[in-house]
């Protein structure tokens, strides 16, 4: 579904070149849930923006179903969930979910039907008329996920969507996200700082090092699905989180394990 080969991204900072990513290569299979973890500043979010054609790469190639990110964006293959929900405060939950459909020219009756279905999918039936100010943080993020799914994207890109939530709410949101992913079978790429979240959600975890950003580990998560929350207390789960934590610690020490 997604393939990156030798991708490098350089910026200019105060007149000096800064290489944010260097020689990044990996693939994502159709229907796969991939998580990307790494220290702050390693280029995780930049990587998502490159895939989504928000910014261009400086070198290397990115393909989405064999096409360029720009072609994939025009074909509406992407849904993007940001660190903050970025909901329009004057629009209800239903109207926020309708927004991409409205921009795409979908008729009022059809976009309202689709938005209601999506709010039901993320567990917000009964909150269609609520303004963002009346929603909890977790509920607002559910609206953001529903909106990202409005145009039925083949790829869901998630940039630390639950980072600001407390641990209990975060665990509940992870369970909801897995349920939504299982029902839609969308290819998902998640950026997160949370090792446990990466293991619980994903089929594979990429670990990034910094200065400049690069892939230092690629770990398959061979835990059967479905994954109940009780998994977080099991020895197999701890083995995976321990291995990933070791890789992360090695990035700070400047060595790979």
N, C-alpha and C positions, 0 to 999 in steps of 0.2 A: 504493500500500500504506500509506504513512504521509504525512500532511500536517500541517504546522504553519503557523499563520497568526497573526502578531502576538503571538507567545508572549513573555511577560514573567514572570520569577520574582524576587520580592523576599523577603528574609529580615530578621530583626531581629538585630542584633549589638550586644551591650552596650547595649541600649536605643535603638539608632539604626537606622533603616532602611538596608538594603543591597540594591541592585538587582544581582543576579547575571547576569541575562539581560534583554535589552530588545528587543522587537519582532523576534523571530526568526521567519523564514518560510522554509520550503523543503518540497519533496516528495521522496519516495523511491519509485521504481517497483518493481513486483513483480519479484523476482529480481535486483535491483540490489545491487551492493556499494558502499556509500558510506563514505568515510572522513572524519573530522572532526579537523582539527589546529588548534593554537592555543597561545599561551603559557600557562603555569601560571596557574591562577586565573581563566581566561576563561569557565568554566562548561560545559566539554565534558562532564564526568561528570554534572553537574546536568541537562544536556539529555537524556542517556540515561535518567536516573531519572524525568524527566517523561514521556518516551515510554512507559516501562515501568509507569507508575502507582505508582512508589515514593513520589513526592511530587507534590502538585498544583501546577499553574501558578497564578500570581497574576492573569494576564490572557491573552487570546488563546485560540485553539482548537487542539486536537490531535485528529486522527482516525486510526484504524487500520482500514482497510477500511470507512470510513464510520461506524465506531462509536467510542465514547470509549475512552481507554486502560484505564479500569476494566473495561469490557465485554470488551475484548481480553484483559486479564489473566485474567479469569474464564474466558474461552474457551481459555486456555492457548496463546495465539498467540505468546508470547515465550519465548525462551531467553536467559539472561543469563550471560555469562562475565566474571568479576570480575578485578581487578588481581592478586589472589592466588587460587589455586584453592579455598581454604576447604574442603578435604576433611576428613571426619570421621576422626580418626587411628585409631580403633578398628575401622573398617570397611575391608575390602579394596577394591582398585580396582573390582572388579565390584560390590561392595555399595554403593559410593559412587555409581556410575552408576545402580544400581537405585533409589536413594532417591526421586527424583521419582515413579517409577512406583509405588513402595510407598505413598507419600503419596496418590497418585491412586486407590489401591484396585485396581491391576492384580494379578492372581494371580501366585503365586510362580514358576510354570513359565514364564509368558509374560514376566514382567519379567526373569527370568534370561536367556531367549533373546534378548530385545531388548538387554540390557546387553552380552551377548557380541558381538552384531552391531556395536554401537557401538564397543566396544573394538577390534574388528577394523578398523573403518572408520578409526580414528585411529592404527592401527599398533601396538596394544598386545596383540595376541594372545600368550598365554604369560605375561602379567603379571596375570591375573585375580585371583590370590590375594595379590598383593603389597600390603602396607600402605603408606600414604603415606610413612612414614619410610624405606622402601626404594626410593622412586622418585626419580629426578633431577628438577630443576626443570621441564625440558621435558616429561618424562613426566607429572608431576603436572598440568601445564596441559592435556595431551591428555585426561586423565581429566576435567578440568573442562569441556572442550569436549564430550566424549561425554555427560556428565551434562546439559549444557544442551540437547542434542539428543534427550534421552530421550523427551520427550513430543511429538516431531515438530513443533516450533514452526514457524510460518510466518516468524518474524522472529528473527534472532540478533543480540543486542546485545552488543558486546565492548568492555569498558572497559580499555584498555591491558593486554591479557592477557599480553603478552610483554615488558613493560617492564623486568623485573628480570633478564632472561636476557642472557648474553653474545652478541656479535654473530653468531657462527657458529651457535649454537643458535637464535637468533632467526630467522635466514634459513631454517634448516631447518623451523622451526615455521610460518613464513609459507608455505612451499611446501606443507606438510601442510594448513594451513588452506585454501589455494586448492583443493587436491584434494578435501577434504571438502565445501567450498562447491559445487564443480562437480558433485559427486555428489548432493547434497541439493537444490541450487537454492534454498536458503533466502535470503530477503532479509536482507542483513547491513548493520549499521551499526557501524563501528569507530571508537573514540576512540583516538588515538595522538599521541605527541610526535614520532614518527620520520617525517620527510618521505619517506625512501626506502621505508619500509614502506607508507605511504599510497599512493604511486604504484604500487608493485609489486602491491598487492592490489586496488585499487579501480577502479570505473568512473568515479567522480567524487570530487573532494575539495572539501570545504567548509573554508575558512579562517576562523577566528574571531578577532575582536579583543576587547580587554578593557576594563573600566571604562566601562560594563557590557558583558557579553558580547554579541556580535552577529556576524552573518555579513558578512565583508568581501570574500570572493571565492568563486566557485563554478566549479571548473575540471574539465571532462570529461577523462578520461584515455583517449585514443584509441589505445591500444596493443593490438594483436590478442592474443587468447588462443588457446592456452595460453601462459603466460609462464614460460620457463625462468629459472633463476638467472643465466644468462649475460646476461640483459637488463640486470642491474644495472651492466654495464660498457659499455653501448651509448650512443651519443651522444643518441639520442632520449630515453632514460631521464634523462640528465643535464639535458636541456632542461626536462623537467617538474619535476625536483627544484629546478632553479635558479629557475624561475618561482614555485614555491610558497615557496621560501626568501625571495625578494624580498617576497612578500606578508606573510610572517611578520615580516621585518625592519621593514616599514612599520607593523605594529601596535605595535612598540616605539617607533617614532619619532612615533607619533600621527597618521600619514597613511596613506591607502590608495592602492595603485597599481593 
